Amino acid sequence: MSFKKTLLAAAAVVALPVLAQAQPVSGLYLGAGIGGNYLDKTDIIGSTAADKAAIGNGLSADFSWGYVGVLSLGWGFGNGLRAEIEGSYRSNDVADITANNAAASGSTGTATSYGAMLNLLYDINLNGALGGITPYVGAGAGYIWHDYDEVGTNVGGVKNVLTGDNGNWGGQAIAGLSLPIASVAGLALTAEYRFMMTSGHEISSVNAGTKTTVDVDNVNHSLLVGLRYAFNAAPVVAAAAAPVAAARTFLVFFDWSKADLTDRARQIIGEAASARGQGVTRIEVNGFTDRSGSDRFNQGLSERRANAVAAELVRRGVPRNEIVTRGFGEANNLVPTADGVREPQNRRVEIILK
């Protein structure tokens, strides 16, 4: 399978202490991961007719599970998108050398890959549906060096091996999960699967005074666990329940950038209208937004939300002269966040019975 077709197939597959509610990464972050790496079997093919004759037919190498390490420096845009630069290192020992469809004795050697990539990732906001776990997907491209260290056979001290390296362009697909840690703001556990491959390598080696150049593949499957730290994260606050100390305040939540009432919102407004009772002379309806828009837009949006709730109260029999509506824009957040963060708990209207 060609490099492009394999990478497209992988991209299609990708397209799956007290814990805290996840927030989108905003600003600079640092990530690191370690784990296991599986290097696919590769055919070892001479690059020229003379090399093919020297190598022979049916030569291939199988590799054992090895290890992988990744270090990344990135920037979160506060809306789920992240961009990062990554340095990686992978190493796998040879398990078997096959020649002419038969296992060769004395298999030896190590294949190593290291290089840098530029990745683009997207965090999928599930609004706490998985208890704070946030899935993410991504893809990257960059330059990878592939090194062969005595890959071949060593029988009784007689070596027939390849030693050399070559760089080429490669790409990867990423699927992962992050889990924030409440005790340290900005810190999250990560678990990832990465599919990384290059467009092939030409390894030139001198053995017994003879230079041989071969073409080999470099297709990797990596499983990693790690940590990610966002430097400017706001203190993590657990999702707050609606204030119910005196059973006189009701919270109505809204979708992002919307002032439309959902069925659940209408139900809560109905409960507030029913709780009005005797002795209530004033109902405050205060609108708020999260911090993902401009100040001017959020002020208007908070007022529209308050007016929508007031209109529903009137429809349910509450006199309009008892209702006072106000919009506070992105002020007075229930969940403190950095500017630009979409936080569902902050997109609300408070109905206060007095």
C-alpha positions in Angstrom: 0.0 0.0 0.0 1.3 3.5 -0.9 2.2 6.0 1.7 -0.6 8.4 0.8 -3.3 5.6 0.7 -2.2 4.2 4.1 -2.1 7.6 5.8 -5.6 8.5 4.4 -6.9 5.2 5.7 -5.5 5.9 9.1 -7.0 9.4 9.2 -10.4 7.9 8.3 -10.1 5.6 11.3 -9.2 8.4 13.6 -12.1 10.4 12.4 -12.6 7.7 19.1 -6.4 12.9 43.0 -10.1 14.3 42.2 -11.0 14.7 38.7 -12.2 18.1 37.4 -14.5 19.3 34.7 -12.5 19.8 31.4 -11.9 23.2 30.0 -10.5 24.0 26.5 -6.8 24.5 26.4 -6.0 28.2 26.1 -2.5 29.5 25.5 0.9 27.8 25.9 1.2 24.2 27.0 3.8 21.5 27.3 3.2 17.7 26.8 5.2 14.5 27.2 4.4 10.8 26.7 6.1 7.4 26.8 4.9 4.0 25.8 5.3 1.0 23.4 5.9 1.1 19.7 5.2 -1.6 17.1 7.2 -1.3 13.8 5.6 -3.1 10.9 7.5 -5.8 9.0 9.5 -4.4 6.0 10.8 -5.8 2.8 14.5 -5.0 2.3 14.9 -4.3 -1.5 18.1 -3.3 -3.3 17.9 0.1 -4.8 19.8 -0.8 -8.0 20.1 -3.9 -10.1 23.5 -4.6 -8.5 22.1 -4.1 -5.0 19.2 -6.4 -5.8 21.6 -9.1 -6.9 23.7 -8.6 -3.8 20.7 -8.7 -1.4 18.8 -11.5 -3.1 15.1 -12.1 -3.3 12.6 -12.3 -0.4 14.7 -10.5 2.2 12.6 -8.9 5.0 12.7 -8.0 8.7 10.3 -8.5 11.5 10.6 -6.4 14.7 9.8 -6.8 18.3 7.7 -4.4 20.3 9.9 -1.4 21.3 9.5 1.9 23.0 8.5 5.5 22.0 8.9 8.9 23.6 7.3 12.2 22.6 7.8 15.8 23.8 5.6 18.6 22.5 5.2 22.3 22.9 1.9 23.8 21.8 -0.7 26.5 21.8 -4.4 26.1 22.6 -6.8 28.6 20.9 -9.6 28.2 23.6 -12.1 26.8 21.1 -10.9 23.2 21.0 -8.2 23.7 18.4 -4.5 23.2 19.3 -1.3 23.4 17.3 2.0 22.0 18.4 5.5 21.1 17.5 6.7 17.6 18.5 10.0 15.7 18.8 9.8 11.9 18.9 12.0 8.9 19.3 11.2 5.3 18.5 13.4 2.1 18.8 12.7 -1.5 17.9 15.0 -4.6 17.9 14.9 -7.1 15.1 12.9 -10.2 15.9 13.5 -12.2 12.7 15.2 -11.9 9.3 13.6 -13.8 6.5 15.5 -14.7 3.3 13.9 -16.5 0.3 10.7 -17.0 2.4 12.7 -18.9 5.1 13.8 -17.7 8.5 17.5 -16.9 8.7 19.5 -17.8 11.8 21.4 -15.3 13.9 19.0 -12.3 13.4 20.4 -9.1 14.9 20.1 -5.3 14.8 18.0 -2.3 15.9 15.9 0.1 13.9 15.5 3.7 15.3 13.4 6.7 14.2 13.6 10.2 15.5 12.5 13.6 14.1 10.1 16.5 14.4 6.5 17.1 13.3 3.9 19.9 13.3 0.5 18.7 14.6 -3.0 20.1 14.5 -5.4 18.7 17.0 -9.0 19.2 18.1 -10.5 18.6 21.5 -14.1 17.3 21.4 -16.2 19.0 24.0 -18.6 16.5 25.6 -19.9 18.9 28.3 -18.8 16.6 31.1 -20.6 13.5 29.6 -17.6 11.3 30.4 -16.8 12.7 33.8 -14.3 15.2 32.6 -12.6 13.0 30.0 -12.1 14.9 26.7 -11.4 12.9 23.5 -9.2 14.5 20.8 -8.1 13.7 17.3 -5.3 15.2 15.2 -2.9 14.8 12.3 0.7 15.9 11.8 3.5 16.1 9.2 7.2 16.4 9.5 10.7 15.0 8.9 11.9 11.6 10.3 15.3 10.1 10.4 15.4 6.3 10.2 18.6 4.5 11.4 19.6 0.8 10.9 22.2 -0.5 13.4 23.6 -3.9 12.2 20.2 -5.1 10.9 20.8 -8.6 9.4 22.4 -11.8 10.5 25.4 -12.7 12.7 26.4 -16.3 12.5 29.5 -17.4 14.3 30.9 -13.9 14.1 30.3 -13.6 10.4 28.1 -10.6 9.9 25.8 -9.8 7.0 24.3 -6.6 8.2 23.1 -3.1 7.2 24.2 -0.1 9.1 23.2 3.4 8.0 20.5 6.1 8.2 18.4 8.2 5.9 15.8 11.0 6.4 12.5 11.5 4.7 9.1 13.2 5.1 6.4 11.5 7.1 2.9 11.9 8.6 0.8 10.7 11.5 -2.7 10.4 12.8 -3.5 10.8 16.5 -6.4 9.7 18.7 -6.3 10.4 22.4 -8.1 11.1 25.7 -7.2 13.7 28.3 -8.3 13.7 32.0 -7.8 17.0 34.0 -6.5 16.8 37.6 -8.2 19.2 40.0 -5.3 19.5 42.5 -3.1 21.2 39.8 -4.7 23.8 37.6 -3.8 23.1 33.9 -2.5 19.6 34.5 -4.0 16.6 32.7 -3.3 12.9 32.1 -3.2 11.8 28.5 -3.5 8.5 26.7 -2.9 8.2 22.9 -2.7 6.0 19.9 -0.5 7.3 17.1 0.0 5.9 13.6 3.2 7.3 12.1 4.8 6.4 8.8 7.3 7.9 6.3 7.5 7.7 2.5 10.3 5.1 2.8 14.1 5.3 3.3 17.2 4.4 1.4 19.7 2.9 3.8 23.3 2.8 2.4 25.6 0.4 4.2 29.2 -0.8 3.8 29.7 -4.5 4.6 33.0 -6.3 4.1 34.1 -3.4 1.9 31.0 -3.5 -0.3 28.5 -0.7 -0.4 24.9 -1.7 -0.6 21.8 0.6 -0.8 18.4 -0.8 0.1 14.8 0.6 0.3 12.9 -0.1 3.5 9.5 1.0 5.0 8.9 2.7 8.3 5.3 2.2 9.5 4.7 2.5 13.3 1.8 2.0 15.7 2.4 3.7 19.1 0.5 3.6 22.4 1.4 6.3 24.9 0.5 7.7 28.3 1.7 11.1 29.5 1.0 14.5 31.0 0.1 17.8 29.6 0.4 21.1 31.4 -1.3 24.4 30.3 0.6 27.3 31.7 -2.2 30.0 32.0 -5.1 27.8 33.0 -7.6 29.3 35.5 -8.0 27.5 38.8 -10.1 24.4 38.2 -13.6 24.6 39.8 -16.0 21.7 40.0 -19.3 22.2 38.1 -21.6 24.2 40.4 -25.1 23.1 41.1 -27.9 25.7 41.0 -28.1 27.6 44.3 -31.1 26.2 46.3 -30.4 27.4 49.8 -33.7 29.2 50.1 -35.4 27.6 47.1 -35.9 31.1 45.6 -33.3 31.1 42.8 -33.6 29.2 39.5 -31.0 28.8 36.8 -31.8 28.6 33.1 -29.0 27.5 30.8 -28.5 28.3 27.1 -26.6 26.8 24.1 -23.6 28.7 22.9 -24.3 32.1 21.3 -28.1 31.4 21.6 -31.0 33.1 23.4 -33.6 30.4 22.4 -35.3 28.5 25.2 -34.9 24.7 25.3 -37.7 22.4 26.6 -35.7 22.0 29.8 -35.4 25.8 30.2 -39.2 26.2 29.8 -39.7 23.6 32.5 -37.4 25.5 34.9 -39.2 28.8 34.2 -42.5 27.1 34.9 -41.2 25.9 38.2 -40.1 29.5 39.0 -43.5 30.8 38.1 -45.2 28.2 40.3 -42.9 29.1 43.2 -43.8 32.8 43.0 -46.5 32.4 45.7 -47.6 34.9 48.2 -45.3 37.6 49.4 -43.2 37.8 46.2 -43.2 41.4 45.0 -40.2 41.4 42.7 -38.6 38.9 40.4 -35.1 39.6 39.1 -34.2 38.1 35.8 -30.4 38.4 35.2 -28.7 37.3 32.0 -25.1 36.2 31.6 -22.8 34.8 28.9 -19.5 32.9 28.8 -16.2 34.6 27.8 -16.0 33.4 24.2 -17.3 36.5 22.4 -16.6 40.2 22.3 -17.8 42.4 25.3 -20.3 44.3 23.1 -21.8 41.1 21.6 -22.0 39.4 25.0 -23.8 42.3 26.6 -26.5 42.2 24.0 -26.7 38.4 24.1 -27.2 38.5 27.9 -30.0 41.0 27.6 -31.7 38.9 24.9 -31.6 35.9 27.2 -33.1 37.8 30.1 -35.9 39.1 27.9 -36.6 35.6 26.6 -37.0 34.3 30.1 -39.1 37.3 31.2 -41.5 36.7 28.2 -41.9 33.1 29.2 -42.7 34.1 32.8 -45.4 36.5 31.6 -46.8 33.8 29.4 -47.1 31.6 32.5 -49.1 34.3 34.3 -46.5 36.4 36.1 -47.4 40.1 36.0 -44.8 42.0 33.9 -44.5 44.8 36.4 -43.1 42.3 39.0 -40.2 41.4 36.7 -36.9 43.4 36.4 -34.6 42.2 33.6 -30.8 43.0 33.4 -27.9 41.8 31.3 -24.4 41.4 32.8 -22.6 40.2 29.7 -19.6 37.9 30.6 -19.3 39.3 34.2 -19.9 37.2 37.3 -19.0 33.7 35.9 -20.1 30.7 37.8 -17.0 28.9 36.6 -13.9 31.2 36.3 -12.3 30.8 32.9 -9.7 32.5 30.7 -10.9 34.9 28.0 -12.3 33.1 24.9 -13.3 29.9 26.7 -16.8 28.4 26.0 -18.1 27.3 29.4 -21.7 26.0 29.5 -22.2 26.8 33.2 -21.7 30.5 32.4 -24.3 30.7 29.7 -27.3 31.3 32.0 -30.2 33.4 33.3 -30.8 33.6 37.0 -34.4 34.0 38.2 -34.4 35.4 41.7 -37.7 35.6 43.7 -37.8 38.4 46.3 
